[in-house]
Amino acid sequence: MAQTILYLVSEDWYFVSHRLPMARAAKAAGLAVHVATRVGRDGDRIRAEGFELHPVGWRRGSLNPFTLLATVREVRALYRRIKPDLVHHVALVPSVLGSIAALGLPMAKLNAFAGLGFAFTSMTAKARAIRTVAAPLMRWLLNRPATAVLVQNPDDRQAALDLGVTADRIALIPGSGIDVDELKPLPEPAGLFTVAFVGRLLDDKGVRPLVRAHEILAERGVAVRLLLAGTPDPSNPASIPDSVIEGWRHRPNLVVMGHVSDIVSVWEQAHVGALPSRREGLPKSLLEAAACGRALIATDVPGCREIARQNINALLVPVDAAAALADAVETLMKDDDLRHRFAAESRRITVEEFSSARIGREIVALYRKLLAETVR
């Protein structure tokens, strides 16, 4: 009988968007793949991959202890029923709740940090309070037997060490991989110079500074088109209000695209990809832009700088620095040779370091190591 892996992830769309290549690699390696998540728009797509889908009725963003306890009980009952050999907890909250649910059960546990999230990146009083409780709990959970932590960049590896996770329990694999055969270099579009942002419309993603940079360029008399592909995330405290986004819709040369299922359609329209985030794990939007042969603009922060490399394929700017963003856009707009050189390097880096084939081999090797070490 095939060994079983179960992915615990908050939302079905996030699994499809950010973990599908890993799950495909696991299935190709002979593992039976199960996915436990809140089912919304992508349930049928998960089933179509040949994965077993298990709806979980949790609420993202809720800190109500009774709600969290109910989620733990639901997940534990699922673990008892499926009896997976390995559970892959995707992101911070599933790692904590899933690890609690797995206490005393005979399974290997891989806890993936996709960045450290609001609780560990924000300086608000609410975030600091969460950290006070979460840090010692995570230290205890993540150092238990048959447990490992998966990070996507060296800064998050250091953050795991700072939490007290022992070095031998930490694996670094950069992302889930990009299908470089599906996402190929695209010719630059004709018409107005265009910058595209793809991601959730959050303050932590730097959307407001990017919109302000677009405004600064207009004040300078530099006409640039800005595409915002994504939606707010009401469960995230950093989500930008709908009223603000609605105001942006009326600005000249600013296009609020909403959710876009065909990501190629965004990069076909753009000369440059931008992500002025405050922190990332490894940003899929920049990887996709790079795979399509686009120069990048990003903040010099963990995650972003793994794919956006200063003066190699990108211009890096400080966090929340709208004027610096405007300068970077204007530089790449006016220097065709620099932009084209960056674009070629973006494609090379993605193919050599972040292809789904390469990442798939690395994650399967990690799965096999964990399964071999687990005493059933």
C-alpha positions in Angstrom: 0.0 0.0 0.0 1.3 3.5 -0.9 2.3 5.7 1.9 0.0 8.7 2.5 0.8 12.4 2.7 -1.8 14.9 3.8 -1.5 18.7 3.2 -3.2 20.9 5.7 -3.8 24.3 4.3 -6.1 27.2 5.2 -7.7 27.8 1.7 -8.1 25.6 -1.4 -7.1 28.5 -3.7 -3.8 28.9 -1.7 -3.0 25.2 -2.1 -3.6 25.4 -5.9 -1.7 28.6 -6.3 1.3 27.8 -4.0 1.6 24.1 -3.3 0.3 22.3 -6.3 3.8 21.5 -7.8 4.9 19.9 -4.5 1.8 17.7 -4.4 2.2 16.7 -8.0 5.8 15.7 -7.3 4.7 13.7 -4.2 2.1 11.9 -6.3 4.6 11.2 -9.1 6.9 9.7 -6.4 4.2 7.2 -5.5 2.6 8.9 -2.4 -1.1 8.9 -2.0 -2.0 12.6 -1.7 -4.7 14.0 0.5 -5.6 17.7 1.0 -7.5 19.1 4.0 -8.6 22.7 3.5 -11.6 25.1 3.5 -13.2 24.4 0.2 -14.2 27.4 -1.9 -13.6 27.9 -5.6 -10.9 25.3 -6.3 -12.3 22.0 -4.9 -13.0 20.5 -8.3 -9.5 21.4 -9.5 -7.9 19.6 -6.5 -10.0 16.5 -7.2 -9.1 16.7 -10.9 -5.5 16.2 -9.9 -6.3 12.8 -8.4 -6.0 14.0 -4.8 -8.4 13.1 -2.0 -10.1 16.3 -0.8 -11.3 16.8 2.8 -13.2 19.9 3.7 -12.2 21.6 6.9 -14.6 24.2 8.3 -12.1 26.7 9.9 -12.1 30.4 9.8 -8.9 32.2 8.8 -8.1 35.3 10.9 -10.1 34.2 14.0 -8.4 34.2 17.3 -11.4 33.1 19.3 -10.0 30.2 21.5 -13.2 28.2 21.2 -13.0 28.5 17.4 -9.4 27.4 17.4 -10.1 24.5 19.7 -13.0 23.3 17.4 -10.5 23.4 14.5 -8.0 21.4 16.4 -10.6 18.8 17.3 -11.8 18.6 13.7 -8.3 18.2 12.3 -7.4 15.6 14.9 -10.5 13.5 14.0 -9.4 13.7 10.4 -5.9 12.6 11.2 -7.2 9.7 13.2 -9.5 8.6 10.3 -7.0 9.0 7.5 -3.9 7.9 9.4 -1.4 9.7 7.2 2.2 8.7 7.2 3.2 12.4 6.8 1.4 15.6 7.3 2.6 18.8 5.5 1.3 21.8 7.4 1.3 24.8 5.0 2.0 28.2 6.6 2.1 29.4 10.2 -1.4 28.9 11.6 -1.9 25.4 10.1 1.5 24.5 11.5 0.5 25.4 15.0 -3.0 24.0 14.9 -2.0 20.9 12.9 0.9 20.2 15.3 -1.4 20.4 18.3 -3.9 18.1 16.5 -1.2 15.6 15.8 0.1 15.3 19.4 0.5 11.6 20.3 -0.4 10.3 16.8 2.2 8.2 14.8 3.0 10.4 11.9 5.8 12.6 10.6 5.1 16.3 10.6 6.6 18.9 8.2 5.7 22.5 9.2 6.2 24.9 6.3 6.7 28.6 6.9 5.6 30.6 3.9 6.9 33.8 5.4 6.1 34.4 9.0 2.8 36.2 8.5 1.2 39.2 10.2 1.9 38.0 13.8 5.6 38.0 13.3 6.1 40.9 10.9 3.7 43.5 12.2 4.7 45.8 15.1 1.1 46.4 16.2 0.1 45.7 19.8 -2.1 42.9 18.6 0.8 41.2 16.7 3.1 41.6 19.7 0.5 40.0 22.0 0.2 37.0 19.6 4.0 36.6 19.4 4.2 36.5 23.2 1.9 33.4 23.3 2.8 31.8 20.0 6.6 31.8 20.2 7.1 29.5 23.2 4.2 27.2 22.0 5.9 26.9 18.6 9.3 26.2 20.1 7.8 23.3 22.0 5.8 22.0 19.0 8.5 22.3 16.4 11.1 20.4 18.4 9.0 17.4 19.1 9.9 13.9 17.6 9.4 13.2 13.9 9.0 16.9 13.3 10.7 19.2 10.8 10.4 22.8 9.7 10.5 23.9 6.0 11.6 27.4 5.1 12.0 29.2 1.8 14.9 31.6 2.4 17.9 32.0 4.7 16.2 34.8 6.8 13.3 32.5 7.7 15.8 29.8 8.5 17.4 32.2 11.0 14.0 33.2 12.3 13.3 29.5 13.0 16.6 29.2 14.8 15.8 32.3 16.8 12.5 30.7 17.8 14.6 27.8 19.3 14.1 25.2 16.5 17.3 23.1 16.4 19.3 23.4 13.1 19.0 19.7 12.2 15.2 20.1 12.1 15.2 22.9 9.5 15.2 22.3 5.7 15.5 25.1 3.2 13.8 24.6 -0.1 13.1 27.8 -2.2 9.4 27.7 -2.9 7.3 25.1 -4.6 8.7 25.5 -8.1 7.7 27.2 -11.3 6.7 25.4 -14.5 9.2 27.0 -16.8 7.8 25.1 -19.8 4.4 26.6 -19.3 5.6 30.1 -18.3 7.9 31.2 -21.2 9.6 34.5 -22.1 7.1 36.9 -23.6 7.7 39.8 -26.0 7.3 43.2 -24.4 3.9 44.8 -25.1 3.3 47.8 -27.3 1.9 51.0 -25.9 2.3 52.8 -22.6 5.0 51.6 -20.3 3.3 49.2 -17.8 4.2 48.0 -14.3 2.2 45.0 -12.9 1.6 43.9 -9.3 0.2 40.4 -8.6 -0.9 39.5 -5.1 -3.3 40.1 -2.3 -4.1 43.8 -1.8 -2.5 44.2 1.6 -0.5 47.0 3.2 2.2 44.4 4.0 2.5 43.8 0.2 3.4 47.5 -0.4 0.4 48.2 -2.6 -0.2 51.8 -1.2 3.4 52.9 -1.8 3.2 51.5 -5.3 0.0 53.4 -6.0 1.7 56.5 -4.5 4.7 55.9 -6.8 2.4 55.9 -9.8 1.0 59.2 -8.6 4.5 60.7 -8.1 5.3 59.7 -11.7 2.2 61.4 -13.0 3.2 64.5 -11.0 6.6 64.4 -12.8 4.8 64.2 -16.1 5.8 60.6 -16.7 2.9 58.5 -18.0 3.0 54.9 -16.7 0.3 52.3 -16.6 -0.1 50.3 -13.3 -1.9 47.0 -13.1 -3.1 45.6 -9.8 -4.0 42.0 -10.2 -5.4 40.6 -6.9 -8.1 41.1 -4.3 -8.2 42.2 -0.7 -8.1 39.6 2.1 -10.6 40.5 4.8 -9.3 37.9 7.2 -5.9 39.6 7.2 -5.6 42.7 9.4 -3.4 44.4 6.8 -6.1 44.1 4.1 -6.7 47.4 2.2 -10.3 48.6 2.6 -12.7 48.2 -0.4 -13.4 52.0 -0.2 -9.7 52.8 -0.9 -9.5 50.3 -3.7 -12.7 51.7 -5.2 -11.1 55.1 -5.3 -8.1 53.8 -7.2 -10.4 52.6 -10.0 -11.1 56.2 -11.0 -7.4 57.1 -11.4 -6.0 57.5 -14.9 -3.8 54.7 -16.1 -4.4 52.6 -13.0 -6.2 49.3 -13.6 -7.6 47.3 -10.7 -7.9 43.9 -12.4 -9.2 41.8 -9.4 -8.6 38.1 -9.4 -6.8 36.8 -12.5 -6.8 33.1 -13.2 -4.6 33.3 -16.3 -1.4 34.8 -15.0 0.2 35.0 -18.4 -2.4 37.5 -19.4 -1.0 39.9 -16.8 2.6 39.6 -17.8 1.7 39.9 -21.5 0.6 43.4 -20.7 3.5 44.4 -18.5 7.1 45.6 -19.1 8.1 45.2 -15.4 6.9 43.2 -12.4 6.8 44.9 -9.0 6.4 43.7 -5.4 7.3 46.3 -2.7 6.5 43.9 0.1 7.6 44.2 3.8 8.5 40.5 3.9 7.9 37.3 2.0 8.7 33.6 2.1 9.5 33.4 -1.6 7.1 35.4 -3.7 5.4 33.4 -6.4 4.4 36.6 -8.3 8.0 37.6 -8.8 9.0 34.1 -9.8 6.2 34.0 -12.4 7.2 37.5 -13.7 10.8 36.3 -14.0 9.9 33.1 -15.8 8.1 35.3 -18.3 11.2 37.3 -18.9 10.4 40.5 -16.9 12.7 42.9 -15.1 11.8 43.2 -11.4 11.3 46.0 -8.9 11.1 44.8 -5.2 12.0 45.8 -1.7 15.3 44.7 -0.2 13.6 42.3 2.3 13.7 38.6 3.0 12.1 36.5 0.3 12.0 39.2 -2.3 15.8 39.4 -2.6 16.0 35.6 -3.2 14.6 36.1 -6.7 15.0 39.9 -7.2 18.7 40.6 -7.2 20.1 44.1 -7.2 21.6 45.2 -10.5 21.4 41.6 -11.8 17.7 41.3 -12.7 16.1 43.9 -10.4 16.2 47.2 -8.7 15.7 47.0 -5.0 14.2 49.8 -2.9 13.6 50.4 0.8 10.3 49.4 2.4 7.4 51.9 2.1 9.5 54.2 -0.1 7.2 55.5 -2.8 9.7 58.0 -4.2 12.3 55.3 -4.6 9.8 53.1 -6.3 9.0 55.9 -8.7 12.7 56.4 -9.4 13.1 52.7 -10.1 10.2 52.6 -12.5 11.5 55.6 -14.4 15.0 54.1 -14.6 13.7 50.9 -16.2 11.3 52.8 -18.4 14.0 55.0 -19.9 16.9 52.4 -20.1 15.8 49.7 -22.6 19.2 48.0 -22.5 19.2 47.6 -18.7 15.6 46.4 -18.7 16.3 43.8 -21.4 19.4 42.6 -19.6 17.5 42.2 -16.4 14.7 40.4 -18.2 17.1 37.8 -19.6 18.7 37.3 -16.2 15.3 36.8 -14.6 14.5 34.0 -17.0 18.0 32.4 -16.5 17.7 32.5 -12.7 14.2 31.0 -12.7 15.1 28.1 -15.0 18.4 27.3 -13.2 17.2 27.6 -9.6 13.4 27.6 -9.2 12.0 25.2 -11.8 9.2 22.8 -10.6 11.3 19.9 -11.7 14.3 20.9 -9.5 12.1 21.8 -6.5 10.1 18.7 -6.9 13.2 16.5 -6.5 14.2 18.4 -3.4 10.8 18.1 -1.7 10.4 14.4 -2.5 13.9 13.7 -1.0 12.8 15.5 2.1 9.5 13.6 2.3 11.4 10.3 2.0 13.9 11.3 4.7 11.1 12.1 7.1 9.2 8.9 6.3 12.3 6.8 6.7 13.0 8.4 10.2 9.5 7.9 11.5 8.8 4.9 13.7 5.3 3.7 13.2 
